[in-house]
Structure formats: structure tokens, C-alpha cells
Amino acid sequence: MIIDVHGHYTTAPHELRDFRDAQLAGEPASMAPISDDRLRQSVEDNQLRVMRERGGDLMLFSPKASGMEHHVPDPSVANAWARVSNDMVHRVAKLFPGHFAPVAQLPQTPDGNLSGVLAEVRRTVEEIGFVGVNLNPDPSGTWAGRPMTDASWFPVYELLEELDVPAMVHVSTACNPNFHTLGAHYLNADTSVFTQLLQGDVFRRFPGLRLVIPHGGGAVPYHWGRYRGLAMRNGWQDPSALLSNVFFDTCVYHQPGIDLLLGVLPPGNVLFASEMLGAVRGADPSTGVAWDDTLVYVKDAGLADEALTDVLTDNALRVYPRLASWVSPAGCARSVSRRPARRYAAGGPS
């Protein structure tokens, strides 16, 4: 079974955007009815079709990342927007059991909206069975907030640890035109958060917390030696010390990038993902392979069979233990128990 841990509902019916536009205009906003047939068509012709064509089985599915728009400061607006967006994703997952598992958008604001965030985590995870959440390290969209090692984040980490549910660290829209949302802001966030974690002691405080850094970790694999050197120079923990709690996905859109990712990071810390129908669409004209058909690159990376199985399947089931309830028994012959990770060394696994 091939599990894609990074998919967004970029093809939602226009009524969802209409609701958001009304919110942002300060008008009364109510969600127009959308039939199950409309929802089915929105993914059958898009994510589900492409996933099947490429050989995937199950996708972790969350609201459109750039549409989270956490820079909007009103907590009541953020709460309503997260609820409507998450409920739409949940409906899709229930219509396609075994193909989609829901991951939540949180109602973050530049000031935090802590009570709203904690309430939505409990509602989505405890009440309706979401398997994870997306946590924005920069709700302001301008990097005006506090680092993820700051105590203001601790109540969120405490709840995630209590519920045994991971967070994908994923920013939303950039509010500074110097940083293109997809080409710079996303990757800057991935890199910045890893550096923040390296300097702090979050995982000593919350040893059960698990964070997934998307887009291959931004610059992290490419500059692993830089982080090791900075750690030695500044008395920080070695970057390998984070690998019990920090994981990376394979949303890297060329073969050399995937080869680097899997050559530097242990396969036990890499989860298959494509972010298909997201930031980058179309095919590489030099190869004919779709940019986001990352399964091709992962399979061509030369991993041993056990390591390949970890990346494509078992790591997701271990990092997202609530995913087991969304896995079709017919689609996965192996156990979905949360077994310990295989041990690999950083800096050159096979």
C-alpha cells in the first residue's frame, strides 16, 4: 500500500470560496449546500484519478494551504473558516474510505487564538477522527511572531502529545511580496523551523511530539553539514538528535533532489508525499515525468526493499497512528501496528 501524506483540497467546489469571500468582505457568511455528487466529482476527476494512475492508494487530505490565510486577525472568522474547511475535507474522506484520510486546518491568527486552536484540534481529532493537523509556524504571513520553541506554543504541543497526533508544519499565504508563497515562503518556513528546533529544547519537554516538515525539509538536507557545524560551534544539540521527533516528506520535484534527501536523512524519517495538484503542475520536458509524480523518483532512488517499504507505507502508519482506522484492510496486507522504526544512520542510509 502506498500512502501519500501530503495532499490538499485544491479542487473544492466554488461555494467554499464564496463563503470565504463573504467572510473577508465583512458580510454574513453561510455555507451553501453542496451535494455528495459534487464532492465526488471534485476529487474523482482530479486527485483520485491521478493517484490511481500513478499507483497510489491513500492520501492524507487537508484544506488548501494557501487558503488558510491565518493573517486575518479575527478569531471568530478563523474559527468558522477552519470548521467549514475541515468539515468539507471530512465529507470527502467519508465518501472515499480507504482513499482519503482527513488532516485539519487550525484557526490560527497572528495573536494565536489559542482557545480556538485547541478546541478545533479536539473537535477534529477526538470527535470526527482526523489523523493529523497542519500547524502554521507563521500565522502573520510576515514572520512577525514567536519561534516554535517559544512557550506560547506549548499548550498546542501538550494537546498533540496527549492525543498522540502529529502536526505537519505548513505555512499559508505570504503577506510580503518579497517572498513568493510557493517558491520561497514555503521553503523558507521549512528551513527556519528546523533551525528553531535545533536551538531549543521542545522535544525534551514534549518527547512524544511528532512534527513533519514538508517539501523535503527545504534547505535542511542540502545543508546538513552546516547545521552540524553550527551545532558544534554554538553548543546546540546535534541535528540527528531531532530525528526521533522530526520527519520529512518527499515533495521534491526532481531525481537529484530525492536522491539527496534519501542519501542524507535516514529512510525511517522520510514519508512519501506528492502534494499533487498543488504548487507545481505539468511535466518536466526533459524527462516527460510529472513534476509532482514523486513516486517515480522515490522508486528510482536505489533504496533497499525494506527502506522503500518504510518510506512508502510503514513510516506513515507509525507517525500517524490514527491513520490505521482509515486504512482499507484489503489494501494493506501488513500490520498497521505502531512498531518501532528501523534503525538507520543519518548521512548515508541505503
N, C-alpha and C positions, 0 to 999 in steps of 0.2 A: 504494500500500500504506500502511495506517495502522498505526503501531506505538505501542503503549501501554507506556511504560517503567516503570510503577508498578502492579504487581498483587501481591496476597498470597494465599497458600493458606489462606483463612479458612474453607474448607469441607472441610477434611481429615477423613477418617474418624475416628471416636472412638477408635480404637486408638492413634492418635498421642498424644492427650491422656491416655489411660490409661497409656502409657509415662511421660509426664511426671509424672503424679500419683504413680506408684510411685517415681520418682526423688526427688521432693520429700519423700516420706514416709520416705525412707531405706531403702526396700525394694529387693530385686533387681529390676532393670528389664530386660525383654526385649521387643522389638517383635513383637507378634502378626502373623501373616501376613495380608496384605491382597491380594485378587485384583486383577488388572488391571481386571476389570469394575467392581469397587467404585471404583477410582480414576477410571475413565472417567465413571461416573455422577456422582461428586462434582463434576466440572467441567462435564460436558455439560449438566447441569440448572441450572448456576449461571454461572460466569464465561464459559464458551464460548458458552452460549446468549445471554447479554446482549451479549457482544462482537459476535456475529453480528447480532443485532437492531439494534445501533447503527451497524453498518458498519465495525467494527474488524477487523483481520486477525491481528495478532501481539501478544502481551503478554509483557513481561518479568516473570517469576513467581518470587516468593521466599516463604519461610516467613512465617507470621503475625507481624507486627512486635511487637505487644504480647505475644506468646507467647515472644519470645526470652529475656526475663527474665534479663538479664545481671547483675542484682543478686545472684543466687545465687552464693556465693563459691567453690565447689568446682570447680577446673579440670577434674577428671575428669568431673564431672557436665555441665559446659558442653561439653566435647569430645564426649561421647556424644550429648547433646541436639542439637548442631549437625549432627553426622553423620547421625543418624536423620532430622531435619527436611529436610536438604538432599537426602538420597537419595530422600525421598518426592517432593520437587519435581522432581528429575531424572527419576523414573519418569513423572510426568505429562508432562513435556516430550517424552520419548521416545515416549509413547503418542500425542501430538498434534503431530508435527513440522510446523513451519510456523505453529503457533498459539501455542505457548508456548516461551520460552527461559528457562533457569534462572539465577537470581541467588542467591547464597549468604548464609545466616546465618553469622556468625562466632562462635566460642566465647569471647567476651569475658567477663571477670569484673571486679569493681571493682579488683583488683590487676593486671589486664592480661592474664594468661595468654598472653604474647607467643608462646611456642613453639607453643602450641595454635592460636593465630590464624594464624600463618604457615603451619603445616602444613595447616590446612584451606583456606587460600587456594590453596596449591599443589595439594592433592588435587582440589578442585572445579574450578579453572580449568585446570590443566595436564593432569590425568588424565581428567576426565569432561566437560570442555568448557563450564563455566559462563561466562557472558558478563560478569558483574559480581558485586559483593559489596555487602552492606549493612554500614555501619560506624557503630557506636553511639558518639556523642561523649560519652555519659553512662552508662557501664555501671553506676554505683552507683544510678541512679534518683533521686538526691538532689543532683546536681551537686557531689559531693564530690571529683571527680577533677581532672586537669590539663587545661588547654585544648588544643585540637587543634594548636596551634602549638608545644607542648612537645616536646622531643627524644625523649620516651618513645614518641611515635607514629612517629618517623622510620623504624624498621625496616619498619613496615607500608607506609608510603608508598614506600619504596625497592623493596619487592617489587611493589607495584601498578604502579609505573613500569616496572619490569623486564618485567612480564608484559603491559604495555600494556592494563590493565583498569581501569575506573573504579569508584569507590565512591559509592553513594548514602548520604548522611549521614542516618541514621534511628535515632532513639531507640526504646526499648522502653517498658515499663510505668513510670509514675511511682510512686515509693515515698513520696511526700509528698502527703497528701490535699489540700493547698492547691492542687495543680496537677492538674486533670483530665487524664488521659492524652491523650485525643483532642482536647479543646477548648483546652488550654493547653500541656501539656508538649511535644507535637509541634511546635507553632508557636513556642514559646519556644526550642526547640533550633535550629530553622532560623535564627531571628534571631540567636541567640547565636553560633552557629558562624560566620556571615558576619562578625560583628563581630570575632571572634577572628582570622579570616584577614586582615581589614583591618589589624590591628595587627602582624601577623607577617610573616615572610619565607619561608613554606613553599614558595611556588612559585619563588622564586629558588633554593632548594635542590633542588627537585624540579620542574623545568619541564615534565616530561611527565605529571605527576599531574593527573587529572581528577576533580572532585567534583561530584556532582549534589545540589543542595539541594531537597528535595521541598516539597510543599504550597505551591507558588508562592513559596517563599523566606520564608514567614512574613511579617514586617513589612517585609522589605527593599524591595520595590518602592514601598510606601506611604511609606517614609521615606528614599528615595534622596537627597533633598536634605539630610537630617540627616547621613547618612553622608559626603557630600561636605564638608559644613561641619565635621564632626568631624575629618575627614582633614586639612583645611587648618589647623585650629586646633592639632592635635596633631602635625603633621608626619608623618602616616601617608601611605601610598600612596593615590592616588585610587581609589575603588571600581571605576571602569572598568578599572583595571589587573588586577583579578581575573578579568576576563571571558574571558581566554584559557584559564582552567583551571576556572572555576566555572560551572555550568549549573543551570537551574531547571526544574521541571516544572509542568504546568497543573492540578494538583489544587486548584483554586479553584472554588467551587461556586455562583457567580452571575456574570451577564454583566458587571456593572461591575467585578468583581474581575479577570476575564480581560482586559477592556479596559485596565485599569490596568497589569497585568503586561506586556502586549504593547505598551503605549504608553511604558513606561519602559525595559524591557530590550530589547536587540536580538533579533530573531527567531532569530538564529543561536545564541542562548544559552537558548532555551526548547524543551523537549522535551514532546511530547504525553503526557499521562498522565491516568488517571482514579481510580486506587485503588478501582476498583469492587468492590462487596460488601465494603467496608471500613468506614471511620469513619462515613460518612453515607449513609443509605439512605432510599428513598422519593422522592417528588417534591415540588417547590415548588408549593404550592397556587395561587400567583398566576400561574404560567406553565404548569403541567402537565408541565414538563420535570424528569426525574430530577435530583436534586442532583448526582450524580456522572456525568451524561452530558455530560462536558466537551467532547465533540466538537461539540455544538450551539453552545456558547459560543465555541469557537475559530473555527468556521466563520463565526459572526456578528460576529467582531471587526473585519472590514474589512481583513484583510491582503491584500496583493498576492499573485498566484498563486504566485510563486517563494518568497515568505516563508512562505506557507501550506504549501507542499511541504516546506520546511525543518523547520517545526515538527512536521508530522505524520509525516515519514518520514526525511529526509536527516540531520537532526541526530542522531537515534538511531543511525544507521549510522556516523556519524562519531565520536560519543562512545563508542560501544560497538563497536569494530571486530570483536570476536569474534562479534558478532551475525550477521555475514554467513553463517556456516556453518549458522545456524538458519533462514535466510530461504528460503522456497519459491521456486524460480525462476519458477514460474507466477504467483506472487503479486506479483512486483515486476519490472516491465519495465526500470526504470532500473538503472544500475550501482550496485553496493554497495561500490565502492572508497572509501577514506577520503580524499575530496577535501577541499581546504581550505574552510573556512567562507566563505560570502559575507560581505562586509564591511557591517556596519550600524553606525550611530552609536547610542550609548546616549542615552536621554532623548527618544525620539520617532521610532522607526522606522516605516516604512509597510508 
